[in-house]
Amino acid sequence: MSVLKRTPLFELYAEYGGKTIDFGGWDLPVQFSSIKEEHEAVRERVGLFDVSHMGEFTVKGALAEQYLQRLVTNDVSKLKAGSAQYAAMCYVDGGTVDDLIIYKKSENDYLIVVNASNIEKDFTWMESHLLEGVELTNVSEEIAQLAIQGPLAEKVLQKLTTTNLSEITFFKFQDCIDLQGAKALVSRTGYTGEDGFEIYCEQADAPMLWRKIIEAGSSEGILPCGLGARDTLRFEARLPLYGQELTKDITPIEAGIGFAVKVDKDSDFFGKETLKLQKEKGVKRKIVGLEMIDKGIPRTGYEVYVGDTQIGVITSGTQSPTLKKNVGLALLDIEYAPLNTMIEVQVRKKRLKAQVVKSPFYKRT
């Protein structure tokens, strides 16, 4: 039996009531109090997540930008130092290797953050296309990542630093911020649909920072949060999850992240021809939101029908804690994708009525 990997915060989970599960080979907390309470804390106040299982690579060298331009769908040449960019990495056929965030630290120095389940695969893919003079390093074992998310995130984190955090705007970051003696890269990013920050620090500093943030946020009602709430939060905000809304068989255009695909940028990139065609001629299928009319929850992998014809599959679904409705995301044939289309979801042995609705299900005002 393979041993589950652990983050530097593993020893703290029990102290805060964390219940752990096997998440892609990692021993991670699914919840501390309850998924619903943690979800509401982030929507209304503030929550803290351990996301140290995520992968981090550095890309350095004179041709770093040129190398990344060939690998990713977004236009890296538009990035200024201190800015972050969301992008996808694709195979030649347009299928998705992964979605990721690129941080430009300086002219020839980038930090790439990838999904935990894809660390080895991504690194192998990136290494196989390396340019002469570009240095690619997997630093995942050295870096811990905490995410403080919610409308009060800035207020809480500000208590731990003299750096003015309000100056770090959306998708911007500052490196080497002093947080109670720990040096961290702090970026205004997240995976919840709320305001907040992601904090990248040395693994040894993570437990201290976790405790300090929880302490600083106690008067604001901060809660430690697990993977369960992280999933319901990102789902309501329609942020794709690799393995569900994005896979080697689902392109970024089909998944609805076409804004991160720049087919007119100067350099060629893997998947460009397919993605350009999909942008110009349209897709044969796409991910849409749906709401259940009959009582039942649409779960990942459930089939979707119109009459006797299977027209797609559920990629994610749950009872939305914010809307108190049973909703899902589904990859459907394009003719059934228009709003208000009536469809049926195969829930166990029953076909239950549902309707295509607008998504994201939640948008921060």
C-alpha positions in Angstrom: 0.0 0.0 0.0 1.4 3.4 -1.0 1.9 5.9 1.8 -0.1 9.1 1.5 1.8 12.3 1.0 1.4 15.0 3.7 1.7 18.8 3.8 3.8 20.6 6.4 0.5 21.4 8.2 -0.6 17.8 8.7 0.3 17.7 12.4 -2.1 20.7 13.0 -5.2 19.2 11.4 -6.3 17.1 14.4 -5.8 20.1 16.7 -8.3 22.1 14.6 -10.7 19.2 14.2 -9.7 18.2 10.6 -11.1 15.0 9.1 -8.8 13.8 6.4 -9.3 11.8 3.2 -7.1 10.4 0.5 -7.2 13.1 -2.2 -5.1 12.0 -5.2 -2.5 10.4 -3.0 -2.5 13.2 -0.4 -3.8 12.9 3.2 -5.8 16.2 3.3 -8.7 17.6 5.4 -12.1 17.4 3.7 -13.5 19.5 6.5 -12.8 20.9 10.0 -16.3 21.9 11.3 -18.7 21.3 8.4 -18.6 21.9 4.7 -21.6 24.2 4.9 -20.3 26.3 7.8 -16.9 26.6 6.1 -18.5 27.6 2.8 -20.6 30.3 4.5 -17.6 31.6 6.4 -15.8 32.2 3.1 -18.8 33.8 1.4 -19.7 36.0 4.4 -16.5 36.5 6.4 -13.1 34.7 6.0 -11.7 31.2 5.8 -8.2 29.7 5.7 -7.2 26.8 3.5 -4.0 24.6 3.4 -3.3 24.2 -0.3 0.4 23.1 0.1 -0.3 20.1 -2.1 -0.3 22.3 -5.1 2.7 22.1 -7.4 5.2 24.9 -8.0 7.9 25.1 -10.8 10.4 27.8 -11.5 11.2 28.8 -15.1 14.3 30.9 -15.5 16.6 32.0 -18.3 16.9 34.4 -21.3 14.4 32.4 -23.3 12.0 31.8 -20.4 9.2 33.9 -22.0 9.6 32.4 -25.4 9.5 28.9 -23.9 6.3 29.6 -21.9 4.7 31.3 -25.0 5.0 28.0 -26.8 3.6 26.0 -23.9 0.6 28.0 -22.8 -2.6 29.4 -24.3 -2.4 32.9 -22.8 -0.1 35.7 -24.0 2.8 35.7 -21.6 4.4 38.7 -23.3 1.7 40.8 -21.8 2.8 40.0 -18.2 4.6 42.6 -16.2 6.8 41.8 -13.2 4.5 41.6 -10.1 1.6 40.3 -12.2 0.0 36.8 -12.4 -1.8 35.2 -15.4 -4.2 32.3 -15.7 -3.5 30.0 -18.6 -3.9 26.4 -19.9 -1.4 24.0 -21.2 -2.6 21.9 -24.1 -1.7 18.9 -26.2 -1.4 19.2 -29.9 -5.0 18.2 -30.4 -6.2 21.0 -28.1 -7.0 18.7 -25.1 -5.9 20.1 -21.8 -2.7 19.1 -20.0 -3.5 21.4 -17.1 -4.7 24.8 -16.1 -2.2 26.9 -14.1 -1.1 30.3 -12.9 2.0 32.1 -14.1 3.7 34.6 -11.8 6.3 36.9 -13.4 8.8 37.7 -10.7 11.3 39.5 -13.0 12.4 39.7 -16.6 13.6 36.1 -16.9 12.1 34.6 -13.7 8.7 32.9 -13.5 6.9 30.8 -10.9 4.3 28.4 -12.3 1.6 26.9 -10.0 0.0 23.6 -11.2 -2.6 21.2 -9.9 -1.5 18.7 -7.3 -2.7 15.7 -9.2 -0.7 16.8 -12.3 2.7 17.7 -10.8 4.7 14.8 -12.3 2.8 14.7 -15.6 3.1 18.5 -16.1 6.8 18.5 -15.2 7.5 15.7 -17.7 5.5 17.5 -20.4 7.3 20.8 -19.8 10.7 19.1 -19.6 10.2 17.4 -22.9 9.8 20.8 -24.6 12.5 22.6 -22.8 14.6 25.2 -24.8 18.3 25.4 -24.6 19.3 27.9 -21.8 16.0 27.6 -20.0 16.1 26.2 -16.5 13.0 24.4 -15.2 12.9 23.3 -11.6 10.3 21.5 -9.5 10.2 23.4 -6.2 7.0 21.8 -4.9 8.8 20.1 -2.0 10.1 23.5 -0.8 7.0 25.6 -0.9 3.9 25.6 1.2 0.7 27.5 0.2 -2.0 28.9 2.3 -5.1 30.6 0.9 -7.0 33.2 3.0 -10.3 33.8 1.3 -13.4 35.9 1.9 -14.6 39.6 2.1 -12.6 40.0 5.4 -9.4 38.4 4.1 -7.5 41.6 3.7 -8.5 43.0 7.1 -7.2 39.8 8.8 -4.0 39.4 6.9 -3.2 43.1 7.3 -2.8 42.5 11.0 0.3 40.4 10.3 2.3 42.7 8.0 3.3 46.4 7.6 3.0 46.0 3.8 -0.1 47.8 2.5 -2.1 44.9 1.1 -4.7 47.1 -0.5 -2.0 48.0 -3.0 -1.9 44.4 -4.2 -4.8 44.4 -6.6 -6.5 41.4 -8.4 -4.0 39.0 -10.0 -1.0 41.1 -8.8 1.5 40.0 -6.1 4.4 41.1 -4.0 7.4 38.8 -3.1 9.3 38.7 0.1 6.5 40.2 2.3 7.3 40.0 6.0 4.5 38.1 7.7 5.5 37.8 11.4 9.1 37.1 10.5 8.3 34.7 7.6 9.1 35.9 4.1 6.3 35.1 1.6 5.0 35.8 -1.9 1.5 37.1 -1.4 -0.9 37.3 -4.4 -4.4 38.5 -4.7 -5.8 35.3 -6.2 -7.9 32.4 -5.2 -10.2 29.5 -6.1 -13.4 30.5 -4.3 -15.0 33.3 -6.2 -14.3 35.6 -3.3 -11.6 38.3 -2.6 -8.5 36.9 -0.9 -4.9 36.0 -1.0 -2.7 33.1 -1.7 0.5 32.9 0.4 3.6 31.0 -0.8 6.2 30.5 1.9 8.9 28.1 3.0 7.5 24.8 4.3 9.0 25.4 7.7 7.1 28.7 8.2 3.7 27.3 7.3 2.5 26.0 10.7 3.4 29.3 12.4 1.6 31.3 9.7 -1.5 29.1 10.0 -1.7 29.7 13.7 -1.0 33.4 13.4 -3.7 33.8 10.7 -6.3 31.9 12.7 -5.4 33.9 15.8 -5.6 37.2 13.9 -9.0 36.3 12.4 -10.6 35.1 15.5 -12.6 38.4 16.1 -13.7 38.2 12.4 -15.0 34.7 12.7 -12.4 33.0 10.6 -12.7 29.2 10.1 -10.1 26.7 9.0 -11.5 25.2 5.8 -11.1 21.9 4.0 -11.3 20.5 0.5 -15.1 20.1 0.7 -15.8 23.8 1.0 -13.1 24.6 -1.5 -14.9 22.4 -4.0 -18.4 23.9 -3.4 -17.0 27.4 -3.5 -15.1 27.0 -6.8 -18.1 25.1 -8.3 -20.6 27.9 -7.5 -18.2 30.4 -9.1 -17.8 28.1 -12.1 -14.1 27.7 -11.7 -13.0 24.6 -13.6 -11.6 21.6 -11.7 -9.0 19.6 -13.6 -10.2 16.0 -14.1 -13.8 17.2 -14.3 -14.3 20.4 -16.4 -10.9 20.2 -18.0 -9.3 16.9 -19.1 -7.1 15.6 -22.0 -10.4 15.2 -23.9 -11.9 18.6 -23.0 -10.4 21.8 -24.5 -10.3 25.1 -22.8 -12.8 26.5 -25.2 -15.3 23.7 -24.5 -14.7 24.3 -20.8 -15.5 28.0 -21.1 -12.1 29.5 -20.4 -11.6 30.9 -23.8 -10.6 34.2 -22.3 -7.3 32.5 -21.4 -6.7 31.4 -25.0 -5.0 34.0 -27.2 -5.0 32.4 -30.7 -3.7 35.7 -32.2 -0.6 36.0 -30.1 2.7 36.1 -32.1 4.0 32.7 -31.2 2.7 29.3 -32.0 1.6 27.1 -29.1 0.5 23.5 -28.6 -3.2 23.0 -29.6 -3.4 26.4 -31.4 -4.9 25.1 -34.6 -7.7 23.2 -32.9 -8.5 26.1 -30.5 -8.4 28.7 -33.3 -10.9 26.6 -35.2 -13.1 26.2 -32.2 -13.0 30.0 -31.5 -13.9 30.8 -35.2 -16.3 28.0 -36.1 -17.7 27.2 -32.7 -17.6 24.0 -30.7 -19.6 20.8 -31.0 -20.1 20.6 -27.2 -19.6 22.8 -24.2 -20.0 23.0 -20.5 -23.2 24.6 -19.2 -24.9 25.1 -15.9 -28.1 23.2 -15.1 -30.6 23.3 -12.3 -32.6 20.2 -11.2 -36.4 20.5 -11.4 -37.1 17.1 -9.9 -35.6 16.3 -6.5 -32.1 14.8 -6.8 -28.4 15.9 -7.0 -26.5 15.7 -10.3 -23.2 14.1 -9.5 -19.9 13.8 -11.5 -20.3 11.2 -14.2 -24.1 11.0 -14.3 -25.5 10.8 -17.9 -27.7 13.5 -19.4 -30.5 12.7 -21.8 -33.1 14.2 -24.1 -35.6 11.4 -24.8 -33.6 8.2 -25.4 -30.5 10.1 -26.6 -27.6 10.7 -24.3 -26.5 14.3 -25.0 -23.8 14.7 -22.4 -22.5 14.0 -18.9 -22.3 15.9 -15.5 -18.8 17.1 -14.7 -19.6 18.6 -11.3 -22.8 18.9 -9.2 -24.0 19.5 -5.6 -26.6 21.2 -3.5 -25.4 24.8 -3.7 -24.9 26.0 -0.1 -25.5 29.6 -1.3 -28.5 29.1 -3.5 -30.0 26.1 -1.6 -30.7 24.5 -5.0 -29.4 21.3 -6.7 -27.2 22.4 -9.5 -24.6 21.0 -11.8 -22.2 21.7 -14.6 -22.5 19.4 -17.6 -20.7 18.8 -20.9 -23.5 18.9 -23.5 -23.8 18.6 -27.2 -24.0 22.2 -28.5 -27.7 21.9 -29.8 -28.8 21.3 -26.2 -26.7 24.0 -24.6 -29.1 27.1 -25.0 -30.6 28.5 -21.8 -33.9 26.9 -20.6 -33.4 23.7 -22.6 -35.2 20.9 -20.8 -33.1 17.8 -20.2 -33.0 14.7 -17.9 -30.3 13.5 -15.6 -29.9 9.8 -14.9 -29.8 9.7 -11.1 -29.3 6.0 -10.2 -32.2 4.2 -11.8 -34.4 7.3 -12.4 -34.4 10.0 -15.1 -34.9 13.4 -13.3 -35.9 16.6 -15.0 -33.5 19.5 -15.2 -33.0 22.8 -17.1 -30.0 24.6 -18.6 -29.4 27.8 -16.6 -27.0 30.6 -16.5 -23.7 30.1 -14.8 -21.7 31.0 -12.7 -24.2 30.2 -10.1 -22.6 32.8 -7.8 -20.9 36.1 -8.5 -19.4 38.3 -5.9 -20.9 41.8 -5.9 
